[in-house]
Amino acid sequence: MINVTKTYLPDINKYNKYTEQIFNSGWLTNNGELVQTLQKRLCEYLGVKNLLLVTNGTIALQIAYKLLGLSGQVITSPFSFVATTSSLVWENLKPVFADIDQATFNIDPENIAAKINKNTSAILPVHVFGNPCDVETIESIAKSYDLKVIYDAAHCFGVKYKGKSVLEYGDVSTISFHATKLFHTIEGGALIIRDDELYEKAKTLINFGLSNGDILNVGINAKMNEFSAAMGLCVLDDMEKIISERERVWKRYQEAFLGKLKLQKMNTDALLNHHYFPVVFSSTGCLLKTVEQLNKQQIFPRRYFYPSLDSVTYVPSEVKCEISNAIAGRILCLPIYVGLSTAEQDNIIKIITDNI
Ligand SMILES: *Cc1c(COP(=O)(O)O)cnc(C)c1O
């Protein structure tokens, strides 16, 4: 069976050594040694200053909203994983959707300003499939209207923009370290926080609002445990291999489908991580027919992102985002992971080519 992704598992002996270390110390969570080590190594690897590990990418978003004191409405992209929107609703914030750009699949800055009103407190763009947004334009809009910016950078492990980590943009960027992501800690995530004081405050938010035994503010429990950190330390050792293997698969798809299917237009100022390979079919019918043929051979790509989040029932959305709905109805993410053989990939390419 071939799925859209396959969780990367590191050398089990290396993981077991960490497990023994955890058993010997008896320290399983609460900012343990491995969490601290991973946090430091990730800052170095990614080239970021203030990174805080948490239990998943969704709670990272929720903590970012609390940390920045958001209220009222937040302008966001309808073309994302459901957590981008549901985390806002969960925190009693109202998502207001600005439609995406049909080529990059990212929020179109031209659509943002029209959605701003006196109740708007922030912009929450998504670097879709690790493709950096137009960060300069978004920053200038935020500055002129005095809004916070949070990037859902769940897909951006190792992505650089103009030579600098894309995670350094916005007041906060959040990332997911779920098992299906490029780099993972089984479940996990992080916040990357621009302001040093807010970084210190975030450390209390993830730990019940506690600091040195005092209760400073309202908090939640979002602490990463040592077993997750151990997985992260093992996977981090293998990043070069993980990224180069995916790049090989990515380039083969690119060669096969360029000019035949609509592909995502990537930011030319970016160093990419080749996390996903999305293709857009000419119609939903063509997509469904192709998926059926792939499924017959036990190949299971994913309709990702689908549906467009402005159609989610718990978000009353006055105006439909036409471009997001049009792309969501026709997009498919193809299998891409370490260990996908060239023969397997060529079979996928053949089935798709025969159906378009
Ligand atoms: C995976 C993902 C999340 C959620 O991350 P979890 O770690 O699974 O909670 C949020 N946003 C996007 C765009 C994602 O792909």
The ligand as a MOL file (V3000), in Angstrom:
LIG
                    3D

  0  0  0     0  0            999 V3000
M  V30 BEGIN CTAB
M  V30 COUNTS 15 15 0 0 0
M  V30 BEGIN ATOM
M  V30 1 C -0.5290 19.6470 10.4160 0
M  V30 2 C -1.0720 21.0270 10.3460 0
M  V30 3 C -1.5370 21.7000 11.4850 0
M  V30 4 C -1.7440 21.0230 12.8120 0
M  V30 5 O -0.6210 20.4710 13.3760 0
M  V30 6 P -0.7780 19.2780 14.4430 0
M  V30 7 O 0.6160 19.1100 14.9430 0
M  V30 8 O -1.2780 18.0790 13.6970 0
M  V30 9 O -1.7140 19.7290 15.4910 0
M  V30 10 C -1.9210 23.0270 11.3710 0
M  V30 11 N -1.8730 23.6680 10.1890 0
M  V30 12 C -1.4690 23.0490 9.0610 0
M  V30 13 C -1.4220 23.8330 7.7800 0
M  V30 14 C -1.0700 21.7060 9.0920 0
M  V30 15 O -0.7040 21.0840 7.9680 0
M  V30 END ATOM
M  V30 BEGIN BOND
M  V30 1 1 1 2
M  V30 2 1 2 3
M  V30 3 2 2 14
M  V30 4 1 3 4
M  V30 5 2 3 10
M  V30 6 1 4 5
M  V30 7 1 5 6
M  V30 8 2 6 7
M  V30 9 1 6 8
M  V30 10 1 6 9
M  V30 11 1 10 11
M  V30 12 2 11 12
M  V30 13 1 12 13
M  V30 14 1 12 14
M  V30 15 1 14 15
M  V30 END BOND
M  V30 END CTAB
M  END
